[in-house]
Amino acid sequence: QVHLEESGGGVVQPGGSLRLSCAASGFTDFPFSSYALNWYRQAPGREREFVAAITRAGDNTVYADSVTGRFTLSRDNAKNMMFLQMNSLKLEDTAVYYCNAVRGSRGSWGQGTQVTVTS
């Protein structure tokens, strides 16, 4: 069973940066490189929302309008890792961030990492 573990969250001031990591394991049937990867986030009292996505080869990314130009998504298929570089953080970026791996109808989620942007 695919296991995802996020890390790198923390408390940062507006304008600051954080780098989130997602470590993946448990790929017994299909390799990590066969999964599309996503980041989602959920703020208190709000529904989980899409943040960014990256293709299996890592050659294409898509971002939510709210993070475009500030966040950069990448993956390392050799290490089964995904990274979200977050720059110019805003108060409204405060949320629990989740990584998600999808292959066909199969999807797996991590437990989330808290990002708090506060002055």
N, C-alpha and C positions, 0 to 999 in steps of 0.2 A: 504494500500500500504506500502511495506517495505521501511523504511527510515534508511539510514546509515549515521553516522556522525563521521568523523575522527578527532582526536586531538593528540597533543603531538609533532608535528613538531617544528622545530626551527633551530637555527644556532649553529653549533658545529665545533670544530677543528678536523682535521684528528686524528683518534685514539680514538675519543670520542664515547659516547653512547647516544642513545635516545630510548624512549619507546613510540611507537605509540599505540593509542587505537582506536577502532571502536565500537561505541555504536549503537545498532540496536533497532528498534521499528516498530510497525505497523503490527505485525504478526497476522492477523485476521483469515486466512484460515489454515495456517500450522505453527507449532512452529519454533522458532529460531533453535532448535536442529535438524531440518530436512533439514537445508541448509548447503551445503558445502561453505566454506569461502576462500577467496583469497585476497592477496595483489598484486597490480600492481603499477608500477611507470612510470612516463613520464618525461624525461629530456627535456630541451629546444631544439627544432629542431629535436627531435627523436620521434619514435612511442612509444606508451604505451607498456610496457613489463611486463611479469610475474615475480613476486618476490617469492611468497610462497603460499602454499595452505594447508588447514587442513580439515580433514574429519569431518563428522557431529558429531561424538562422541568425536572428538579431540584426537583419538588414533593413528593417522598417519599424518605425515606432509611431504611435498615435497618442495624443495627449488631450485631456479635457481642456476646454478653453481657459479655465481658471488657473491652470498651471503652465500653459504653453509659454515657452521662453524662459521659464524659471526652473523647471524640473527636467532632468535628463535621465532616461532609462537605458540600461545596458544589461547584457547578460554574458556569462562566461560558460559556454557549454562544456568545456573541458573540466571545469570545477563544480558544475551543477549549482551555479550561483546566479543571482540577479541583483542588480543594484539600482537604487533610485537616488540620484544626486539632487538635492533640493536646495536651491539658492533663493535669495531675496524672500525669505519666508515672511508670511503675513499672519496676523492674528487669526484670520479665517482658515488657515491651514491646520489649526489645532484639531486633532482627530486621532483615532486609532487607525493605523495603516495596516492593511492586510495584503499579503501576496496570494496569488491565485494561479494555478496551473491548469490548463485545459487541453484535452485531446479528445476530439469528437464529443461524445456525450459525457465524458469523464471530466470531473473537476475536483480539485482539492484546494483547501484553504489552510493558511497558517493561523496561529492564535492571535496575531496582531502585535504591533508595537506602538506605544503611545508617543505622539509628537505634540508638544505643548509650546506654543509661541506666545510669549507674554512679556510685557514691558515691566 
